[in-house]
Amino acid sequence: MNVYLASLGCRLNEAELLTWSKQFESRGHCVVPTASSAQVVVLNTCAVTQNATRSSQQAAKKLHSQNPKAKLVLTGCFADLEPQRVQQLTGVDLVLSNKDKDHLVEHLEKEIDLHAMPEAAMALEPAVPSSPHRTRAFIKVQDGCRNQCTFCIVTVARGEERSRTIADVVTEVRDLHVRGYQEVVLTGVHIGGYGADLGVNLKQLVSAILEETSIPRIRIGSLEPWDLPPGFFQLWQQSDRLCPHFHLPLQSGSDSVIKRMARRCSVAEYKALVHEARARLPNVNITTDLIVGFPGETEEEFLQTTQTLLEIGFGHIHIFSYSPREGTPAARMRAQLPKKTKKARSRVVHQLASRMKRETLETHLHRSTQVLWETRSADPNAPDTIRWTGYTSNYLRAEVKTPANQDLQNTITGFTPVEILAGERLFGVLPSI
């Protein structure tokens, strides 16, 4: 049976796709690169915002139109929160909740009877694996969240925290390395809370991966800036296999807004955490998430946020203009800001973020580093030259030119940045060029 897997939203959804892909293949099914060549199409939906919900609906509609004869299965947060609405979407054959998604393959074999299905519904493309170039893999180490941020629906959609055992994660890392991956990214809804239900913690998990595997790179996904175990950053001082990049969501630089968000980390505590990381890891890259225009955000609170951003400095900022998410406390708050105000504040923060990103890139010029090369493209101005792009260990985008016959795909090499392209990536040379 041919199956096509698609995902919207967070890295956790992407990690789940990789898990399903391995499960399908282990049971004799084939994961294909396009919906048109599949007999079953699975969409892992998102519902973190109203826009995400709309995008999930549109994606389901598009997938059905690409292959009306295929069975369409929807799971993920949108499917979990509004199953009746999802079931009524055109072409949807099966809806699975988040609590059932870990056993998605078994459910499909039982409820759709995959083994009894005919040949590919519309075999327009060859059925080949969907990831021929394996470089970075996302691993789900836990699910669910105990936090109650007032803007977030994920706690409702994902449920209570549930962690995978250390042994299970280590086994997956080994398997991925054998399959050719050079880097793994540990993901979850609340990674900092990993292991609370098992009597272990994130530091113990990372230590075990270092000790029991040999994969070249280990990266940590988005971390809420609390619940981190003591001595966590010291692990990075002990091994260069750990990537010195931390995505620590700030959400607001004003303590009064943070309080309305029901976040568990004050501005002062956040600054102290960043200070510790930078003191131990001079090459660390700190990135963050920020919401502008949260209900009741005054001009003074917004100025506090911009001042906080300037004081901390970030390599990159994901900026979101607040939009009410039905079912969350924030959506019921008074003093919802007009779109005009939110757009204006977003522009200000985008300008700050662009400046900070360039300053971060400038600090790495002429400093040798390591890059995992992932994608290639032709150089229109030089037919005999290839452009390769990849990421440094601290997650800065890098680009280099090589002769067309030099293959860097899925390799980690030395790299020296010599200039900045378009204010967003480093361009440089390899030691051998």
C-alpha positions as CSV (number, residue, x, y, z in Angstrom):
1,M,0.0,0.0,0.0
2,N,1.2,3.5,-0.9
3,V,0.8,6.2,1.7
4,Y,1.5,9.9,1.6
5,L,2.3,11.8,4.8
6,A,1.8,15.6,5.2
7,S,2.1,17.9,8.2
8,L,1.3,21.5,9.2
9,G,2.6,23.4,12.2
10,C,5.2,22.5,14.8
11,R,8.3,20.4,14.7
12,L,6.6,17.8,16.8
13,N,4.2,17.1,14.0
14,E,7.2,16.6,11.7
15,A,8.7,14.2,14.2
16,E,5.5,12.2,14.2
17,L,5.6,11.9,10.4
18,L,9.1,10.4,10.6
19,T,7.9,7.9,13.2
20,W,4.9,6.9,11.1
21,S,7.0,6.6,8.0
22,K,9.2,4.0,9.7
23,Q,6.2,2.2,11.1
24,F,4.6,2.0,7.7
25,E,7.8,0.7,6.0
26,S,8.3,-1.9,8.8
27,R,4.9,-3.3,8.0
28,G,5.5,-3.6,4.3
29,H,3.9,-0.4,3.1
30,C,5.5,2.3,0.9
31,V,5.7,6.0,1.8
32,V,5.5,8.0,-1.4
33,P,6.5,11.6,-2.2
34,T,3.2,12.9,-3.7
35,A,-0.5,12.6,-2.7
36,S,-1.4,11.7,-6.3
37,S,0.5,8.4,-6.1
38,A,-1.0,7.3,-2.8
39,Q,-3.8,5.1,-1.8
40,V,-4.0,6.6,1.7
41,V,-3.2,10.3,2.5
42,V,-2.5,11.3,6.1
43,L,-2.6,14.9,7.2
44,N,-1.2,15.9,10.6
45,T,-3.1,19.1,11.4
46,C,-2.4,22.2,13.5
47,A,-4.7,24.4,15.5
48,V,-2.4,26.7,17.5
49,T,-4.1,29.7,16.0
50,Q,-7.3,30.3,14.0
51,N,-5.1,30.8,10.9
52,A,-3.6,27.4,11.5
53,T,-7.1,25.9,11.7
54,R,-7.9,27.5,8.3
55,S,-4.7,26.3,6.8
56,S,-5.5,22.7,8.0
57,Q,-8.9,22.9,6.3
58,Q,-7.3,24.2,3.1
59,A,-4.6,21.6,3.1
60,A,-7.2,18.8,3.5
61,K,-9.2,20.2,0.6
62,K,-6.1,20.5,-1.6
63,L,-5.0,16.9,-0.8
64,H,-8.4,15.5,-1.6
65,S,-8.5,17.4,-4.9
66,Q,-5.1,16.0,-5.9
67,N,-6.3,12.5,-5.4
68,P,-10.1,12.1,-4.8
69,K,-9.9,8.3,-4.9
70,A,-7.4,8.0,-2.0
71,K,-8.5,7.5,1.6
72,L,-8.0,10.8,3.5
73,V,-7.1,10.6,7.2
74,L,-6.8,13.6,9.5
75,T,-5.2,13.7,12.9
76,G,-3.4,16.3,15.0
77,C,-4.6,19.2,17.0
78,F,-7.4,20.4,14.7
79,A,-8.7,16.9,14.4
80,D,-8.6,16.5,18.1
81,L,-10.3,19.7,19.1
82,E,-13.0,19.7,16.5
83,P,-13.5,16.1,15.3
84,Q,-17.1,16.6,14.1
85,R,-16.2,19.6,12.0
86,V,-13.2,17.8,10.5
87,Q,-15.3,14.7,9.7
88,Q,-17.6,16.9,7.7
89,L,-14.8,18.1,5.4
90,T,-15.1,16.9,1.9
91,G,-13.2,13.6,1.3
92,V,-12.3,12.9,4.9
93,D,-12.6,9.1,5.6
94,L,-11.1,8.9,9.1
95,V,-10.4,11.2,12.0
96,L,-7.9,10.2,14.7
97,S,-7.4,12.1,18.0
98,N,-4.0,12.9,19.4
99,K,-4.3,10.1,22.0
100,D,-4.6,7.6,19.1
101,K,-1.9,9.0,16.8
102,D,0.9,7.0,18.4
103,H,-0.9,3.9,17.1
104,L,-2.0,5.5,13.8
105,V,-0.7,2.6,11.6
106,E,-2.6,0.0,13.6
107,H,-5.8,2.1,13.5
108,L,-5.5,2.5,9.7
109,E,-4.9,-1.2,9.1
110,K,-7.9,-2.0,11.2
111,E,-10.4,0.6,10.2
112,I,-9.4,1.1,6.5
113,D,-8.0,-2.4,5.9
114,L,-4.9,-1.3,4.2
115,H,-3.9,-4.8,3.1
116,A,-7.1,-5.3,1.2
117,M,-6.8,-2.1,-0.9
118,P,-6.3,-2.2,-4.7
119,E,-3.4,-0.9,-6.6
120,A,-2.5,2.8,-6.4
121,A,-5.5,4.9,-6.9
122,M,-3.8,7.3,-9.3
123,A,-0.3,6.0,-10.1
124,L,1.0,9.2,-11.8
125,E,4.4,9.2,-10.2
126,P,6.7,6.4,-9.2
127,A,6.3,5.1,-5.6
128,V,9.7,6.0,-4.1
129,P,10.6,7.0,-0.5
130,S,9.7,10.6,0.3
131,S,13.1,11.5,1.9
132,P,16.0,10.5,-0.4
133,H,18.3,13.0,1.2
134,R,18.4,12.3,5.0
135,T,20.3,14.9,7.0
136,R,18.3,16.1,10.0
137,A,15.6,14.0,11.9
138,F,13.1,15.2,14.5
139,I,12.5,12.9,17.4
140,K,9.4,13.2,19.6
141,V,10.6,12.6,23.2
142,Q,7.5,13.7,25.0
143,D,3.9,14.9,24.4
144,G,1.5,17.0,26.3
145,C,2.0,20.0,28.6
146,R,1.3,20.9,32.2
147,N,1.5,24.6,31.7
148,Q,-1.6,26.8,31.3
149,C,-0.5,29.8,29.1
150,T,-3.6,31.8,28.5
151,F,-3.0,32.2,24.7
152,C,-2.3,28.5,24.0
153,I,-4.8,25.8,23.0
154,V,-2.1,23.1,22.7
155,T,-2.5,22.0,26.4
156,V,-6.1,21.1,25.6
157,A,-5.3,19.4,22.3
158,R,-2.3,17.4,23.5
159,G,-3.4,16.5,27.0
160,E,-1.2,15.5,29.9
161,E,2.5,15.1,29.7
162,R,3.7,11.7,28.5
163,S,7.4,10.9,28.1
164,R,9.1,8.2,26.1
165,T,11.7,6.1,28.0
166,I,15.4,7.0,27.6
167,A,16.0,3.5,26.2
168,D,13.4,4.0,23.5
169,V,14.8,7.4,22.4
170,V,18.3,6.1,22.4
171,T,17.3,3.1,20.2
172,E,15.6,5.5,17.7
173,V,18.7,7.8,17.6
174,R,20.9,4.7,16.8
175,D,18.5,3.6,14.1
176,L,18.4,7.1,12.5
177,H,22.2,7.2,12.4
178,V,22.4,3.8,10.7
179,R,19.9,5.1,8.1
180,G,22.2,8.0,7.3
181,Y,21.0,10.9,9.4
182,Q,23.8,13.2,10.7
183,E,21.7,15.2,13.2
184,V,18.7,14.6,15.5
185,V,16.5,17.3,17.0
186,L,14.7,16.4,20.3
187,T,11.2,17.8,20.1
188,G,8.1,17.8,22.2
189,V,5.3,20.1,23.5
190,H,7.2,20.8,26.8
191,I,10.7,19.3,26.4
192,G,11.9,20.9,29.7
193,G,9.4,18.8,31.5
194,Y,10.7,15.6,29.9
195,G,10.7,12.6,32.3
196,A,8.6,14.1,35.1
197,D,6.2,11.2,34.7
198,L,9.1,8.7,34.6
199,G,11.3,10.0,37.4
200,V,14.1,11.2,35.1
201,N,14.9,14.5,33.4
202,L,16.1,16.0,30.2
203,K,19.7,16.2,31.3
204,Q,19.7,12.4,31.9
205,L,18.2,11.8,28.4
206,V,20.8,14.0,26.7
207,S,23.6,12.3,28.7
208,A,22.4,8.9,27.6
209,I,22.3,9.8,23.9
210,L,25.8,11.1,24.2
211,E,27.1,8.0,25.9
212,E,25.2,5.4,24.0
213,T,25.1,6.7,20.4
214,S,27.6,8.2,18.0
215,I,25.4,10.4,15.9
216,P,27.5,13.5,15.1
217,R,24.9,16.2,16.0
218,I,22.3,16.5,18.8
219,R,20.1,19.5,18.8
220,I,17.4,20.5,21.3
221,G,14.1,21.9,20.0
222,S,12.1,24.8,21.5
223,L,12.6,24.9,25.3
224,E,10.3,26.8,27.7
225,P,12.7,28.9,29.9
226,W,11.8,27.0,33.1
227,D,12.0,23.4,34.4
228,L,15.6,22.9,33.1
229,P,17.5,20.5,35.3
230,P,20.6,21.8,37.3
231,G,23.8,21.7,35.3
232,F,22.0,21.4,32.0
233,F,24.2,23.8,30.1
234,Q,27.4,22.1,31.4
235,L,26.7,19.2,29.1
236,W,27.4,21.4,26.1
237,Q,30.8,22.3,27.6
238,Q,31.6,18.5,27.7
239,S,30.8,17.6,24.1
240,D,30.9,19.4,20.7
241,R,28.3,16.9,19.4
242,L,25.7,19.1,21.3
243,C,24.6,22.0,19.1
244,P,25.0,25.4,20.9
245,H,21.6,26.7,19.9
246,F,18.7,27.3,22.2
247,H,15.2,28.4,21.2
248,L,13.8,29.9,24.4
249,P,10.3,31.5,23.9
250,L,10.1,34.8,25.6
251,Q,6.6,35.8,24.3
252,S,6.8,39.3,25.9
253,G,9.5,41.5,27.5
254,S,7.0,43.0,29.9
255,D,6.4,41.3,33.3
256,S,2.8,42.5,33.5
257,V,2.0,41.0,30.1
258,I,3.8,37.8,31.1
259,K,1.6,37.6,34.1
260,R,-1.5,37.9,32.0
261,M,-0.1,35.2,29.7
262,A,0.3,33.0,32.9
263,R,3.9,32.3,31.9
264,R,6.2,30.9,34.6
265,C,9.4,33.0,33.9
266,S,9.9,36.7,34.6
267,V,12.0,38.9,32.5
268,A,14.8,38.9,35.1
269,E,14.7,35.1,35.3
270,Y,14.9,34.8,31.5
271,K,17.9,37.2,31.4
272,A,19.7,35.1,34.0
273,L,19.1,32.0,32.0
274,V,20.5,33.5,28.9
275,H,23.4,35.0,30.8
276,E,24.3,31.5,32.1
277,A,24.1,29.9,28.7
278,R,26.3,32.6,27.1
279,A,28.8,32.5,30.0
280,R,29.3,28.7,29.5
281,L,29.0,28.7,25.7
282,P,30.5,31.8,24.0
283,N,29.4,30.5,20.6
284,V,25.7,29.9,21.6
285,N,22.9,31.3,19.5
286,I,19.8,32.3,21.4
287,T,16.5,32.6,19.4
288,T,13.0,33.2,20.6
289,D,9.3,33.6,20.0
290,L,7.5,36.9,20.6
291,I,3.8,37.8,20.6
292,V,2.9,41.5,20.0
293,G,-0.4,43.0,20.6
294,F,-1.5,40.7,23.4
295,P,-4.8,41.7,25.0
296,G,-4.4,44.9,27.1
297,E,-0.8,45.5,25.9
298,T,-0.2,49.2,26.6
299,E,2.3,51.4,24.8
300,E,4.4,51.4,28.0
301,E,4.4,47.5,28.0
302,F,5.3,47.4,24.4
303,L,8.3,49.8,25.0
304,Q,9.3,47.5,27.9
305,T,9.4,44.6,25.4
306,T,11.5,46.4,22.9
307,Q,13.9,47.5,25.6
308,T,14.2,43.8,26.8
309,L,14.9,42.7,23.3
310,L,17.7,45.2,22.9
311,E,19.2,44.3,26.3
312,I,19.2,40.5,25.6
313,G,19.9,40.4,21.8
314,F,18.7,37.5,19.7
315,G,20.0,35.6,16.7
316,H,16.4,35.3,15.4
317,I,12.9,36.1,16.6
318,H,9.7,34.4,15.4
319,I,7.2,37.3,15.6
320,F,3.5,36.7,16.0
321,S,0.7,39.3,16.0
322,Y,-1.7,38.1,18.6
323,S,-4.9,36.7,17.2
324,P,-7.7,35.3,19.5
325,R,-7.8,31.5,19.6
326,E,-11.3,30.3,20.5
327,G,-11.2,28.1,23.7
328,T,-8.4,30.0,25.4
329,P,-8.7,32.5,28.3
330,A,-6.9,35.2,26.3
331,A,-9.6,35.2,23.7
332,R,-12.1,36.2,26.4
333,M,-9.9,39.0,27.8
334,R,-11.1,42.6,27.4
335,A,-9.1,45.2,25.7
336,Q,-8.4,43.3,22.5
337,L,-6.1,45.5,20.4
338,P,-7.1,46.7,16.9
339,K,-5.3,45.1,14.0
340,K,-3.7,48.5,13.0
341,T,-1.9,48.7,16.4
342,K,-0.7,45.1,16.2
343,K,0.6,45.6,12.7
344,A,2.5,48.8,13.7
345,R,4.1,47.1,16.6
346,S,5.0,44.0,14.6
347,R,6.8,46.2,12.1
348,V,8.9,47.8,14.9
349,V,9.9,44.4,16.2
350,H,10.7,43.0,12.8
351,Q,13.1,45.9,12.2
352,L,14.8,45.2,15.6
353,A,14.9,41.5,14.8
354,S,16.5,42.1,11.4
355,R,19.2,44.3,12.9
356,M,19.9,41.7,15.7
357,K,20.2,38.9,13.2
358,R,22.7,40.7,11.1
359,E,24.7,41.6,14.1
360,T,24.8,38.0,15.1
361,L,25.9,36.9,11.7
362,E,28.6,39.6,11.7
363,T,30.2,38.2,14.8
364,H,30.8,34.9,12.9
365,L,32.6,36.4,9.9
366,H,36.1,34.9,9.3
367,R,35.6,32.4,12.2
368,S,35.9,28.8,11.1
369,T,33.0,26.5,12.0
370,Q,31.3,23.3,11.0
371,V,28.3,23.0,8.6
372,L,26.0,20.1,7.8
373,W,25.3,20.6,4.1
374,E,21.7,19.8,3.1
375,T,20.5,21.2,-0.2
376,R,22.0,22.1,-3.5
377,S,20.9,24.3,-6.4
378,A,22.4,25.3,-9.7
379,D,24.2,28.7,-10.1
380,P,22.5,30.4,-13.0
381,N,25.6,32.5,-13.6
382,A,28.0,29.6,-13.6
383,P,26.9,26.3,-15.2
384,D,29.9,24.4,-13.7
385,T,29.2,25.6,-10.2
386,I,26.8,24.3,-7.5
387,R,25.5,26.3,-4.5
388,W,25.2,24.3,-1.3
389,T,23.3,25.4,1.8
390,G,23.3,24.1,5.3
391,Y,23.4,25.1,8.9
392,T,26.2,25.7,11.4
393,S,26.0,23.8,14.7
394,N,24.6,27.0,16.3
395,Y,21.9,27.1,13.6
396,L,23.1,29.9,11.3
397,R,22.3,29.4,7.6
398,A,25.4,29.0,5.5
399,E,26.1,28.9,1.8
400,V,29.1,27.9,-0.3
401,K,29.9,27.4,-4.0
402,T,31.7,24.3,-5.2
403,P,32.5,22.7,-8.6
404,A,29.6,20.8,-10.0
405,N,31.3,17.5,-9.5
406,Q,31.9,18.0,-5.7
407,D,29.2,16.4,-3.6
408,L,28.6,17.8,-0.1
409,Q,25.2,16.2,0.4
410,N,24.7,15.2,4.0
411,T,28.3,15.8,5.0
412,I,29.7,17.9,7.8
413,T,32.7,20.0,6.7
414,G,34.8,23.0,7.9
415,F,33.5,26.4,6.7
416,T,34.8,29.9,6.9
417,P,32.2,32.7,6.4
418,V,33.5,35.7,4.5
419,E,30.4,37.8,3.8
420,I,26.7,38.0,4.6
421,L,24.1,37.4,1.8
422,A,20.8,39.3,1.9
423,G,21.2,39.9,5.6
424,E,20.1,36.4,6.4
425,R,22.9,33.9,5.7
426,L,26.7,33.5,5.8
427,F,28.5,32.9,2.5
428,G,32.0,31.4,2.7
429,V,34.6,28.9,1.6
430,L,35.6,25.4,2.4
431,P,39.1,24.7,3.6
432,S,39.9,22.8,0.5
433,I,38.7,25.5,-1.9
